[in-house]
Amino acid sequence: MRELPSEFEKYKSPRRRSKAIRYFERLAGGFKSMDSLVHHQLLFSLPIIIILLLALPCTSEPSQFCNSGIRYGCEVSSKLLIKGGSVVNAHHMEIADVYVEDGIIVAVSPNIKVGDDVTVLDATGKFVMPGGIDPHTHLAMEFMGTETIDDFFSGQAAALAGGTTMHIDFVIPVNGSLTGGLEAYEKKSGKSCMDYGFHMAITKWDEIVSQEMEIIVKEKGINSFKFFLAYKGSLMINDELLLQGFKKCKSLGALAMVHAENGDAVYEGQKRMKDLGITGPEGHSLSRPPVLEGEATARAIRLAAFVNTPLYVVHVMSIDAMEEISKARKSGIKVIGEPVVSGLVLNESWLWNPDFITAAKYVMSPPIRAAGHDRALQAALSMGILQLVGTDHCTFNSTQKALGIDDFQKIPNGVNGIEERMHVLWDTMVESGQISITDYVRLTSAECAKIFNIYPRKGAIRAGSDADIIILNPNASFEISAKSHHSRSDTNVYEGWRGKGKVEVTIAGGRVVWQNEELNIVPGSGKYIEMPPFSYLFDGMDKADANYMSSLKAPVKRLRTTT
């Protein structure tokens, strides 16, 4: 009977009470096999139970995720007016009202007049922006003998509390099968409470995989494929397969993505650390230095240029990788660089902490780098060398991290960030003056929406766009702690971070889902967002191919002579 109250939450409005009665009539019908007297007593009692429950205020259930309140499915108005805020898009800011109806932005203009049936949110003195889009997450992912602690409900709850209203997760194939992997992730995402999309990983290559890629793009709404140059013996592919994958991506108009570390060299580095008796978390960083990230980044860029297809480098963590991206972009190669929050603001010193659990929570790949890399990546972000910010949210709790207490190779790789990204980036980049407020929107939502071909449905505050909106108070402060975050993890790599610029309201699909430090979310309400192929990154590719062909001046017609 524990689940009955959550069913009632759906039916507390007068217009839905008849549905509640019908629901419990069906429930009672399930007891027809009972003794007749018990059956009639249950039917007699149900109206009283319904009246009592409908009279109750909406309260938070005890949360298994955090100490903060989470409400489930409480009814909200389908009409919203956000009044008097500074509306910020990627290239423009104005003081205006935003009117929302049925999950869509209907109007953006000053002094919008509405009726009494509209919920009004006062945003005076605050910024009204598109909800964040996190391009890089791993929810409910099976990895290194365990599964990430955040699933598609707890991870998305955390995201909404932090101002992110959509994320793109990575589907891992099942025994190399793309369609098998997608089916598994479709089941995992059934409890989603916000919008999401998928990238697809490629872990092997054959004709079946090639055919499945076509189905994934043309029928399933996925327009990006990730290739691992690391994780030798599991996810890693060689250059021959990488080239085949790049060629297929180009033909489909899908974006090729790479995890750029030299997996063979990392394997040698791991053996070296073991030979030196280094088995703790610091060995993880020492075994995969920045030079190996730089080498793999350069190689992937050159191979993508050889095929003439755009490339997206995930989690750029080092100066070495960033400089390769900078050189390539200057030469006209279409490459996107994605830093993640941990790489922008943390350094590797934590990996040398004498407490294993403290050190292990910072283990991720590529590793968080030495001090200096973080500030260089911030500068690259502010100069446009890097284009958007993700998180690589891939969380494991202390018990899971302890799987590698005697061997750093067995520590599950991953850190949190889906809830913290918007706040930490504002505090680090906007408050310091490194980027403008419009840049912030570009880096946290708009550019991601453009790269993955869902702009302006996502990533914009304009008529016709989805009503995924945040209200950020630049004068409010925040503090990050594992005790109050919404992830299921018992640790947080940003523990104790205090800063300015707080997301006070999150609106997802036209519903107020975060307000007054409380979530109001509906499991299963999130929508899968299909992302069509051939984004702007493919513009001009045909011309580039034609120029290449004309530059060959071949084949040369030669006269054959006989002797």
FENMO-V508182 format. One record per residue. N is the residue number from 1. RES is the residue in one letter. OMEGA is omega in radians with two decimals (999 if undefined). Layout:
n: (N N)
res: (RES RES)
omega: (OMEGA OMEGA)
//
This chain:
n: (1 2 3 4 5 6 7 8 9 10 11 12 13 14 15 16 17 18 19 20 21 22 23 24 25 26 27 28 29 30 31 32 33 34 35 36 37 38 39 40 41 42 43 44 45 46 47 48 49 50 51 52 53 54 55 56 57 58 59 60 61 62 63 64 65 66 67 68 69 70 71 72 73 74 75 76 77 78 79 80 81 82 83 84 85 86 87 88 89 90 91 92 93 94 95 96 97 98 99 100 101 102 103 104 105 106 107 108 109 110 111 112 113 114 115 116 117 118 119 120 121 122 123 124 125 126 127 128 129 130 131 132 133 134 135 136 137 138 139 140 141 142 143 144 145 146 147 148 149 150 151 152 153 154 155 156 157 158 159 160 161 162 163 164 165 166 167 168 169 170 171 172 173 174 175 176 177 178 179 180 181 182 183 184 185 186 187 188 189 190 191 192 193 194 195 196 197 198 199 200 201 202 203 204 205 206 207 208 209 210 211 212 213 214 215 216 217 218 219 220 221 222 223 224 225 226 227 228 229 230 231 232 233 234 235 236 237 238 239 240 241 242 243 244 245 246 247 248 249 250 251 252 253 254 255 256 257 258 259 260 261 262 263 264 265 266 267 268 269 270 271 272 273 274 275 276 277 278 279 280 281 282 283 284 285 286 287 288 289 290 291 292 293 294 295 296 297 298 299 300 301 302 303 304 305 306 307 308 309 310 311 312 313 314 315 316 317 318 319 320 321 322 323 324 325 326 327 328 329 330 331 332 333 334 335 336 337 338 339 340 341 342 343 344 345 346 347 348 349 350 351 352 353 354 355 356 357 358 359 360 361 362 363 364 365 366 367 368 369 370 371 372 373 374 375 376 377 378 379 380 381 382 383 384 385 386 387 388 389 390 391 392 393 394 395 396 397 398 399 400 401 402 403 404 405 406 407 408 409 410 411 412 413 414 415 416 417 418 419 420 421 422 423 424 425 426 427 428 429 430 431 432 433 434 435 436 437 438 439 440 441 442 443 444 445 446 447 448 449 450 451 452 453 454 455 456 457 458 459 460 461 462 463 464 465 466 467 468 469 470 471 472 473 474 475 476 477 478 479 480 481 482 483 484 485 486 487 488 489 490 491 492 493 494 495 496 497 498 499 500 501 502 503 504 505 506 507 508 509 510 511 512 513 514 515 516 517 518 519 520 521 522 523 524 525 526 527 528 529 530 531 532 533 534 535 536 537 538 539 540 541 542 543 544 545 546 547 548 549 550 551 552 553 554 555 556 557 558 559 560 561 562 563)
res: (M R E L P S E F E K Y K S P R R R S K A I R Y F E R L A G G F K S M D S L V H H Q L L F S L P I I I I L L L A L P C T S E P S Q F C N S G I R Y G C E V S S K L L I K G G S V V N A H H M E I A D V Y V E D G I I V A V S P N I K V G D D V T V L D A T G K F V M P G G I D P H T H L A M E F M G T E T I D D F F S G Q A A A L A G G T T M H I D F V I P V N G S L T G G L E A Y E K K S G K S C M D Y G F H M A I T K W D E I V S Q E M E I I V K E K G I N S F K F F L A Y K G S L M I N D E L L L Q G F K K C K S L G A L A M V H A E N G D A V Y E G Q K R M K D L G I T G P E G H S L S R P P V L E G E A T A R A I R L A A F V N T P L Y V V H V M S I D A M E E I S K A R K S G I K V I G E P V V S G L V L N E S W L W N P D F I T A A K Y V M S P P I R A A G H D R A L Q A A L S M G I L Q L V G T D H C T F N S T Q K A L G I D D F Q K I P N G V N G I E E R M H V L W D T M V E S G Q I S I T D Y V R L T S A E C A K I F N I Y P R K G A I R A G S D A D I I I L N P N A S F E I S A K S H H S R S D T N V Y E G W R G K G K V E V T I A G G R V V W Q N E E L N I V P G S G K Y I E M P P F S Y L F D G M D K A D A N Y M S S L K A P V K R L R T T T)
omega: (-3.09 -3.01 -3.07 -3.14 -3.14 3.05 -3.12 -3.11 -3.08 -2.88 -3.04 3.07 -3.12 -3.06 -3.14 -3.07 3.11 3.08 3.11 3.13 -3.12 3.12 -3.09 2.98 3.10 3.11 3.14 3.12 3.13 -3.11 -3.07 3.12 3.13 2.99 -3.04 -3.11 3.12 -3.14 -3.12 3.08 3.11 3.13 3.14 -3.06 -3.03 3.13 3.12 3.12 -3.12 -3.12 -3.13 -3.11 3.14 -3.14 -3.12 3.01 3.11 -3.11 3.14 2.97 3.00 -3.02 3.04 -3.05 -2.98 3.10 -3.13 -3.13 3.01 3.07 -3.06 2.92 3.11 -3.04 3.08 -3.14 3.07 3.14 -3.12 2.97 3.05 -2.88 2.89 -3.13 3.02 -3.09 -3.02 2.95 -3.03 -3.10 -3.07 3.08 -3.13 3.01 -3.06 2.98 3.09 -3.14 -3.06 3.06 3.10 3.02 -3.10 3.03 -3.08 -3.08 3.03 -3.12 3.13 2.93 3.06 3.13 -3.13 -3.14 -3.09 -3.11 -3.10 3.04 -3.08 3.07 -3.13 -3.13 -3.13 3.13 -3.09 -3.13 3.09 -2.99 3.00 3.03 -3.12 3.00 3.12 -3.05 -2.95 3.11 3.08 3.11 3.12 -3.11 3.06 -3.00 3.05 3.04 3.13 3.13 -3.14 -2.99 3.12 3.07 -3.06 3.00 -3.09 3.12 3.14 3.04 3.09 3.14 -3.09 3.11 3.14 3.07 3.06 -3.03 3.04 3.01 3.09 -3.05 -3.11 3.04 3.07 -3.13 3.05 -3.07 3.11 -3.09 3.12 -3.12 3.07 3.09 -3.12 3.11 3.13 -3.12 3.04 3.08 -3.13 -3.05 -3.09 -3.12 -3.09 3.10 3.01 -3.07 -3.09 3.03 -3.11 2.74 3.09 3.07 3.03 -3.06 3.01 3.14 2.95 -3.07 3.12 3.11 3.12 3.12 3.13 3.10 3.11 3.11 -3.10 -3.11 -2.98 -3.06 -3.00 3.03 3.08 -3.05 -3.14 -3.12 -3.08 3.12 -3.12 3.04 3.12 -3.11 3.14 3.12 3.11 -3.05 -2.99 3.02 -3.13 -3.06 3.12 3.13 3.10 3.11 3.10 3.11 3.11 -3.14 3.13 3.08 -3.13 -3.10 -3.11 -3.05 3.14 -3.08 3.06 3.13 3.11 2.81 -2.94 2.89 3.13 -3.03 3.11 -3.14 3.07 3.12 3.09 3.11 3.11 3.10 3.13 -3.14 3.13 3.12 3.13 3.14 -3.14 -3.07 -3.10 -3.09 3.12 3.11 3.10 -3.13 -3.08 -3.08 -3.09 -3.07 -3.10 -3.10 -3.14 3.03 3.12 -3.13 -3.10 3.09 3.13 -3.12 3.14 3.13 -3.10 3.12 3.07 3.09 3.10 3.10 -3.04 3.04 3.14 -3.12 3.10 3.13 -3.10 3.12 3.04 -2.99 -3.00 3.01 -3.10 3.14 -3.11 -3.13 3.07 3.10 -3.14 3.13 -3.11 -3.12 3.11 -3.13 3.07 3.11 -3.12 3.14 3.12 3.08 -3.11 2.94 3.05 -2.99 -3.10 3.13 -3.13 -2.96 -3.10 3.03 -2.96 -3.05 -3.14 -3.11 3.10 3.12 -3.11 3.09 -3.05 -3.06 3.10 -3.12 -3.03 -3.11 3.13 -3.11 3.07 3.14 -0.17 -3.06 2.91 -2.96 3.12 3.10 -3.09 3.07 -3.11 -3.12 3.09 3.11 3.06 3.14 3.13 3.09 -3.12 -3.12 3.11 3.08 3.04 -2.83 -3.08 -3.05 3.04 3.13 -2.93 3.14 -3.03 -2.86 3.03 -3.12 -3.06 3.13 3.12 3.12 -3.11 3.04 -3.12 -3.06 3.12 -3.06 -3.08 3.13 -3.13 3.07 3.11 -3.08 3.02 3.09 3.10 3.09 -3.04 3.10 -2.99 -2.97 -3.03 -3.12 -3.09 -3.14 3.09 -3.09 -3.07 -2.98 -3.11 -3.12 3.14 -3.13 -3.12 3.08 3.10 3.12 3.09 3.05 -3.14 3.10 3.13 -3.05 -3.06 -3.13 -2.94 -3.10 3.08 3.13 3.13 -3.12 -3.09 2.86 3.09 3.08 0.08 3.03 3.06 3.03 -3.12 2.97 -3.14 -3.12 -3.14 3.12 3.02 -3.12 3.01 -2.89 2.97 2.98 -3.08 3.10 -3.06 -3.09 3.12 -3.12 3.12 3.03 -3.09 3.12 3.06 3.13 -3.07 -3.12 -3.03 3.01 3.05 -3.11 3.11 3.08 3.12 -3.08 3.09 -3.08 3.08 -3.13 3.07 -3.13 3.13 3.13 -3.01 3.01 -3.10 -3.14 2.99 3.10 3.14 -3.12 3.11 3.14 3.02 -3.05 3.10 3.14 3.13 3.09 -3.10 3.07 3.04 -2.93 -3.09 3.06 -3.14 -3.11 -3.14 -3.13 2.99 -3.10 3.08 -3.08 -3.06 -3.13 3.06 3.02 -3.10 -3.13 3.13 3.10 3.09 -3.12 3.14 3.12 3.12 3.09 3.14 3.11 3.12 -3.12 -3.13 -3.13 -3.05 -3.08 -3.08 0.06 3.11 3.09 -3.09 3.08 3.08 3.12 3.11 -3.13 999)
//
